[in-house]
Amino acid sequence: MPFKNFQYFLVATLVAMVPAKSFARQASSNQSTVDARATLQRDCGSCHGLDIILGAKKSKDEWTASVNDMITKGAKVTPDEFGQIIDYLAALPSAPAVATPQGEGPAATPAPRITGPGRPGGPGPLDRQVVDPAAAAKGRTLYIAECVTCHGADARGAADEAPPSLQGPDLVRSTVVFHDRYGSALGPFLKKGHPLQSGKPSADLSNDQIVALSHFLHKQIDDTLSGGAYTHILNVLTGNAKAGEAYFNGAGKCNQCHSPTGDLAHIGKRFDPPTLQQQFVFPRTITRDSQGKVTAPKPVTVTVVDASGKSISGVLDQLDDFSVSLTDPSGNYHAWTRTPNLKVEKHDPYQAHIELLDQLTDKNIHDIVAYLETLQ
């Protein structure tokens, strides 16, 4: 057998030895990714640029909260699409490590501009510094040693009662810090000779110290924009379970629709406390249980009776002072102009929860969540 033909024979043999299932799995995985991206584009792309969505690196829980927030604002996403979108976004590769300036002094090469994590070049709202938590922690130590007296513990400026000479500006609103990327603006500013509380010349700060300080200040900005300490969900199990049970069976009238041994059996095992609270206060959200199963809210339905007495019921599509539309169980769409002779009856499965919002106190909420968590 000629050598060239032997090469072809060897390659064909090796390919034949690879299980067909592996190719099928790869093809299936690729198709799933394509389908998920198409779903994301269809459901979210009309309001948000796809590059902006893909540039926002978040955890699975953070994406779940974001998509749920969009649903409450009118986004139409089915439970299957919800799971598909969340899994796709959460599986996106993490941003590569961001380069920081090398060397000492103002001659150091600035880090590349970032348009979204790991994307170099170009201006725009995603042109931001990606904070390194470890560097920010080092920067915090330096900040406390050299800056806190004039600029305050949270970098929001010194207290009004401080002497005028020590009333430094709010660094969270500083244009120098806003334009800074990894020390690119902060470094030259400090090298000009800015007073430090230790008395040392600011020009003596190393480039690594400036970069660390930059990370700390940008973290302060990020925390301020995203809610500070509430960026991460805090412990919500602060209520009294016994008081929650009493409210469930008493003033809250929850037991008129729910049962701890029926629809709520083992709910404390299926959902974590933050999800329990979300489901209780705002039940019209899509959630995942501890097994990854997606729970969809029940739809709002409507019954329309026209002047002839003909009645049609279905899932509500739109209802306002001028028109009403629905989709019937067969999937047919119906729409009417509202007139005095058209009767419309809306059926909201969560109406009791909506009415409860006007009565709930923080204590009621915390007590109920504590009670639901005991239903293991």
C-alpha positions as CSV (number, residue, x, y, z in Angstrom):
1,M,0.0,0.0,0.0
2,P,1.5,3.4,-1.0
3,F,2.4,5.6,2.0
4,K,-0.1,8.3,1.1
5,N,-2.9,5.8,0.9
6,F,-1.8,4.4,4.2
7,Q,-2.1,7.8,5.8
8,Y,-5.7,8.2,4.6
9,F,-6.4,4.6,5.8
10,L,-4.9,5.4,9.2
11,V,-6.9,8.6,9.7
12,A,-10.1,6.9,8.6
13,T,-9.5,4.1,11.0
14,L,-8.9,6.5,13.9
15,V,-12.0,8.5,13.2
16,A,-14.0,5.3,13.0
17,M,-12.7,4.3,16.5
18,V,-14.2,7.5,18.0
19,P,-17.7,6.7,19.3
20,A,-20.4,8.2,17.2
21,K,-22.1,9.4,20.5
22,S,-19.2,11.8,21.1
23,F,-19.8,13.6,17.9
24,A,-23.6,13.6,18.6
25,R,-23.0,15.0,22.1
26,Q,-20.7,17.8,20.6
27,A,-23.2,18.6,17.9
28,S,-26.0,18.7,20.5
29,S,-24.0,20.9,22.8
30,N,-23.2,23.3,19.9
31,Q,-26.9,23.4,18.8
32,S,-28.0,24.1,22.4
33,T,-25.6,27.0,22.6
34,V,-26.9,28.4,19.3
35,D,-30.5,28.0,20.4
36,A,-29.9,29.7,23.8
37,R,-28.2,32.6,22.1
38,A,-31.1,33.0,19.7
39,T,-33.5,32.9,22.6
40,L,-31.5,35.6,24.4
41,Q,-31.5,37.7,21.3
42,R,-35.2,37.3,20.7
43,D,-36.4,37.9,24.4
44,C,-33.8,40.4,25.5
45,G,-32.1,41.9,22.4
46,S,-35.0,44.3,21.5
47,C,-34.2,46.4,24.6
48,H,-30.5,45.6,25.3
49,G,-27.6,45.2,22.9
50,L,-26.3,41.7,22.9
51,D,-22.7,42.8,23.4
52,I,-23.7,44.7,26.5
53,I,-25.5,41.7,28.0
54,L,-22.6,39.4,27.2
55,G,-20.1,41.9,28.7
56,A,-21.8,41.9,32.1
57,K,-20.2,38.9,33.9
58,K,-22.4,37.7,36.7
59,S,-23.0,34.6,38.8
60,K,-26.0,32.3,38.1
61,D,-27.9,33.8,41.1
62,E,-27.2,37.4,39.9
63,W,-28.4,36.5,36.4
64,T,-31.5,34.9,37.9
65,A,-32.3,38.1,39.8
66,S,-31.6,40.3,36.7
67,V,-33.9,38.3,34.4
68,N,-36.6,38.2,37.1
69,D,-36.4,42.0,37.4
70,M,-36.9,42.3,33.6
71,I,-39.9,40.0,33.8
72,T,-41.5,42.2,36.5
73,K,-41.0,45.1,34.0
74,G,-42.8,43.4,31.2
75,A,-40.3,41.0,29.5
76,K,-42.2,38.0,28.2
77,V,-40.1,34.9,29.0
78,T,-41.4,31.4,29.4
79,P,-40.1,29.1,32.1
80,D,-38.2,27.0,29.6
81,E,-36.7,30.1,28.0
82,F,-35.8,31.4,31.5
83,G,-33.8,28.3,32.3
84,Q,-32.2,28.3,28.9
85,I,-31.1,32.0,29.1
86,I,-29.8,31.7,32.7
87,D,-27.8,28.6,32.0
88,Y,-26.3,30.1,28.8
89,L,-25.3,33.4,30.5
90,A,-23.9,31.7,33.6
91,A,-21.8,29.4,31.5
92,L,-20.0,32.2,29.6
93,P,-16.2,32.1,30.2
94,S,-14.9,34.4,32.9
95,A,-13.0,37.5,31.9
96,P,-9.2,37.0,31.5
97,A,-6.9,38.6,34.0
98,V,-6.5,42.3,33.4
99,A,-3.0,43.7,32.9
100,T,-1.8,46.4,35.3
101,P,0.9,49.0,34.7
102,Q,4.5,47.8,35.2
103,G,7.4,49.6,36.6
104,E,7.6,52.7,38.8
105,G,6.7,56.3,38.5
106,P,4.7,58.3,36.0
107,A,6.5,56.7,33.0
108,A,4.8,53.4,33.7
109,T,2.7,52.1,30.8
110,P,-1.0,52.4,31.6
111,A,-3.3,49.4,31.5
112,P,-5.4,48.8,28.4
113,R,-8.9,50.4,28.4
114,I,-11.6,47.9,29.0
115,T,-15.0,47.9,27.2
116,G,-16.6,45.2,29.3
117,P,-14.5,42.6,31.1
118,G,-11.6,41.5,29.0
119,R,-12.5,43.7,25.9
120,P,-9.8,46.2,25.0
121,G,-10.4,49.4,23.1
122,G,-13.1,51.9,22.5
123,P,-15.2,54.3,24.6
124,G,-18.7,53.8,26.0
125,P,-20.6,52.9,29.1
126,L,-18.7,49.6,29.5
127,D,-15.4,51.3,29.6
128,R,-14.7,50.6,33.2
129,Q,-12.1,49.2,35.5
130,V,-12.5,45.6,36.5
131,V,-11.8,45.6,40.3
132,D,-9.4,43.0,41.6
133,P,-10.6,42.2,45.2
134,A,-7.2,41.3,46.5
135,A,-5.7,44.5,45.1
136,A,-8.6,46.5,46.5
137,A,-7.9,45.0,50.0
138,K,-4.3,46.2,49.8
139,G,-5.5,49.6,48.6
140,R,-7.8,49.8,51.6
141,T,-4.9,49.3,53.9
142,L,-3.0,52.1,52.2
143,Y,-6.1,54.3,52.1
144,I,-6.5,54.0,55.9
145,A,-2.9,54.8,56.5
146,E,-2.7,57.8,54.2
147,C,-6.1,59.1,53.2
148,V,-8.9,58.3,55.7
149,T,-8.5,61.5,57.8
150,C,-9.4,63.9,55.0
151,H,-11.6,61.7,52.8
152,G,-13.5,59.7,55.4
153,A,-13.9,56.0,56.1
154,D,-16.0,55.3,53.0
155,A,-14.1,57.8,50.7
156,R,-17.2,60.0,50.7
157,G,-15.4,63.0,52.2
158,A,-14.5,64.0,55.8
159,A,-17.2,64.9,58.3
160,D,-18.5,68.5,58.4
161,E,-17.1,69.0,61.9
162,A,-13.6,68.2,60.8
163,P,-11.2,71.2,60.5
164,P,-11.3,72.9,57.1
165,S,-7.8,71.8,56.3
166,L,-8.8,68.2,56.7
167,Q,-12.1,68.3,54.8
168,G,-11.1,66.4,51.7
169,P,-13.5,65.9,48.7
170,D,-15.8,63.0,48.1
171,L,-13.6,60.6,46.1
172,V,-16.6,58.5,45.0
173,R,-17.7,61.5,42.9
174,S,-14.2,62.6,41.9
175,T,-13.7,63.2,38.2
176,V,-10.0,62.1,38.6
177,V,-11.1,58.7,40.0
178,F,-13.9,58.4,37.3
179,H,-11.4,58.8,34.5
180,D,-8.8,56.7,36.2
181,R,-8.0,53.2,34.9
182,Y,-5.6,51.1,37.0
183,G,-3.7,54.3,38.2
184,S,-3.6,56.0,34.7
185,A,-5.1,59.2,36.1
186,L,-4.5,58.7,39.8
187,G,-0.8,58.1,39.4
188,P,0.1,61.4,37.6
189,F,-2.2,63.3,40.1
190,L,-0.4,61.9,43.1
191,K,3.1,62.3,41.6
192,K,2.5,66.0,41.5
193,G,2.7,66.1,45.3
194,H,-0.6,65.5,47.1
195,P,-0.4,65.7,50.9
196,L,-0.6,62.4,52.8
197,Q,-1.6,62.0,56.4
198,S,1.7,60.3,57.4
199,G,3.6,63.3,56.1
200,K,5.4,61.2,53.4
201,P,5.6,62.7,49.9
202,S,2.9,61.2,47.7
203,A,5.5,61.1,44.8
204,D,7.2,58.3,46.7
205,L,4.2,56.0,46.4
206,S,5.1,53.0,44.3
207,N,3.2,52.1,41.1
208,D,1.9,49.0,42.8
209,Q,0.5,51.1,45.7
210,I,-1.2,53.4,43.2
211,V,-2.8,50.6,41.3
212,A,-4.0,49.0,44.6
213,L,-5.4,52.4,45.7
214,S,-7.1,52.7,42.3
215,H,-8.8,49.3,42.8
216,F,-10.0,50.3,46.3
217,L,-11.5,53.6,45.1
218,H,-13.2,51.9,42.1
219,K,-14.6,49.3,44.5
220,Q,-16.1,52.1,46.5
221,I,-17.8,53.4,43.4
222,D,-19.1,50.0,42.4
223,D,-20.5,49.3,45.8
224,T,-22.2,52.7,45.9
225,L,-23.8,52.2,42.5
226,S,-25.0,48.7,43.3
227,G,-26.3,49.3,46.8
228,G,-23.1,49.1,49.0
229,A,-23.5,46.4,51.6
230,Y,-26.7,45.1,49.9
231,T,-24.8,44.0,46.8
232,H,-25.0,40.5,48.3
233,I,-28.1,39.0,49.9
234,L,-27.9,39.3,53.7
235,N,-29.3,36.9,56.3
236,V,-33.1,37.2,56.1
237,L,-33.8,34.6,58.8
238,T,-34.3,37.2,61.6
239,G,-38.0,36.6,62.4
240,N,-39.8,34.4,64.9
241,A,-41.2,31.2,63.5
242,K,-43.9,30.9,66.1
243,A,-45.1,34.4,65.4
244,G,-45.0,33.6,61.7
245,E,-47.2,30.5,62.1
246,A,-49.7,32.6,64.1
247,Y,-49.8,35.2,61.3
248,F,-50.1,32.5,58.7
249,N,-53.2,31.0,60.4
250,G,-54.5,34.4,61.7
251,A,-54.3,37.9,60.4
252,G,-52.5,37.0,57.2
253,K,-55.2,34.5,56.2
254,C,-52.6,32.5,54.4
255,N,-54.2,29.2,55.4
256,Q,-57.2,30.0,53.3
257,C,-55.3,29.2,50.2
258,H,-52.2,27.3,51.4
259,S,-51.4,24.3,53.6
260,P,-48.1,23.4,55.3
261,T,-48.9,19.8,54.7
262,G,-50.2,20.4,51.1
263,D,-48.8,22.8,48.6
264,L,-46.2,24.1,51.0
265,A,-45.0,20.7,52.3
266,H,-41.2,20.6,52.4
267,I,-41.0,24.2,50.9
268,G,-38.2,25.1,53.4
269,K,-36.1,22.3,51.9
270,R,-36.8,23.2,48.3
271,F,-36.0,26.9,48.5
272,D,-33.4,29.0,50.4
273,P,-34.6,31.8,52.7
274,P,-34.1,34.7,50.2
275,T,-36.2,32.8,47.6
276,L,-38.9,32.0,50.2
277,Q,-39.1,35.7,51.0
278,Q,-39.3,36.6,47.3
279,Q,-42.0,34.0,46.7
280,F,-44.1,35.2,49.6
281,V,-43.9,38.9,48.9
282,F,-43.7,38.8,45.1
283,P,-45.0,35.4,44.0
284,R,-45.1,36.3,40.3
285,T,-41.5,35.6,39.7
286,I,-39.7,32.6,38.1
287,T,-37.5,30.7,40.6
288,R,-35.4,27.5,40.8
289,D,-35.6,25.1,43.7
290,S,-32.6,23.3,45.3
291,Q,-32.8,20.6,42.6
292,G,-32.6,23.2,39.8
293,K,-36.3,22.8,38.8
294,V,-37.9,26.0,37.4
295,T,-41.1,27.1,39.1
296,A,-43.2,29.3,36.9
297,P,-45.9,31.7,38.2
298,K,-49.5,31.0,37.5
299,P,-50.9,33.1,34.6
300,V,-53.5,35.8,35.0
301,T,-56.7,34.8,33.2
302,V,-59.7,36.7,32.0
303,T,-63.3,36.0,30.9
304,V,-64.9,38.2,28.3
305,V,-68.6,38.2,27.6
306,D,-69.8,40.2,24.6
307,A,-73.2,41.8,24.0
308,S,-74.7,38.6,22.5
309,G,-73.8,36.6,25.7
310,K,-70.9,34.7,24.1
311,S,-68.2,34.0,26.7
312,I,-64.5,33.4,26.0
313,S,-61.8,32.7,28.6
314,G,-58.1,32.5,28.4
315,V,-54.7,33.8,29.5
316,L,-54.7,37.6,29.7
317,D,-52.6,39.3,27.1
318,Q,-53.5,43.0,27.5
319,L,-56.1,44.9,29.5
320,D,-56.6,48.7,29.7
321,D,-59.4,51.2,29.6
322,F,-59.7,50.8,25.8
323,S,-59.1,47.2,24.9
324,V,-58.7,43.7,26.1
325,S,-57.1,40.7,24.6
326,L,-56.4,37.1,25.5
327,T,-55.2,33.7,24.3
328,D,-57.7,30.8,24.6
329,P,-56.7,27.2,25.6
330,S,-56.4,26.3,21.9
331,G,-53.9,29.0,21.3
332,N,-56.2,31.3,19.5
333,Y,-55.8,35.1,20.0
334,H,-58.9,37.3,20.7
335,A,-59.1,41.0,21.0
336,W,-62.0,43.4,21.7
337,T,-62.5,47.2,22.0
338,R,-64.0,47.8,25.4
339,T,-67.6,49.1,25.4
340,P,-70.4,49.4,28.0
341,N,-71.9,46.1,26.7
342,L,-68.6,44.2,27.0
343,K,-68.2,42.4,30.4
344,V,-64.6,41.7,31.5
345,E,-63.8,39.6,34.5
346,K,-60.1,39.3,35.5
347,H,-58.8,36.4,37.6
348,D,-55.5,37.0,39.3
349,P,-54.3,33.9,41.3
350,Y,-52.1,36.2,43.4
351,Q,-54.7,38.9,44.2
352,A,-54.6,38.0,47.9
353,H,-50.8,38.6,47.9
354,I,-51.2,41.9,46.2
355,E,-53.8,43.1,48.7
356,L,-51.5,41.8,51.5
357,L,-48.8,44.2,50.4
358,D,-50.7,47.2,52.0
359,Q,-50.8,45.4,55.3
360,L,-47.5,43.7,55.7
361,T,-44.8,45.0,58.1
362,D,-41.2,44.1,58.1
363,K,-41.8,41.9,61.1
364,N,-44.6,40.1,59.4
365,I,-42.4,39.3,56.4
366,H,-39.5,38.1,58.6
367,D,-41.7,36.0,60.8
368,I,-43.4,34.3,57.9
369,V,-40.1,33.5,56.2
370,A,-38.8,32.0,59.5
371,Y,-41.9,29.9,59.7
372,L,-41.8,28.7,56.1
373,E,-38.1,27.8,56.5
374,T,-39.1,25.3,59.3
375,L,-41.3,23.4,56.8
376,Q,-38.6,20.9,55.9
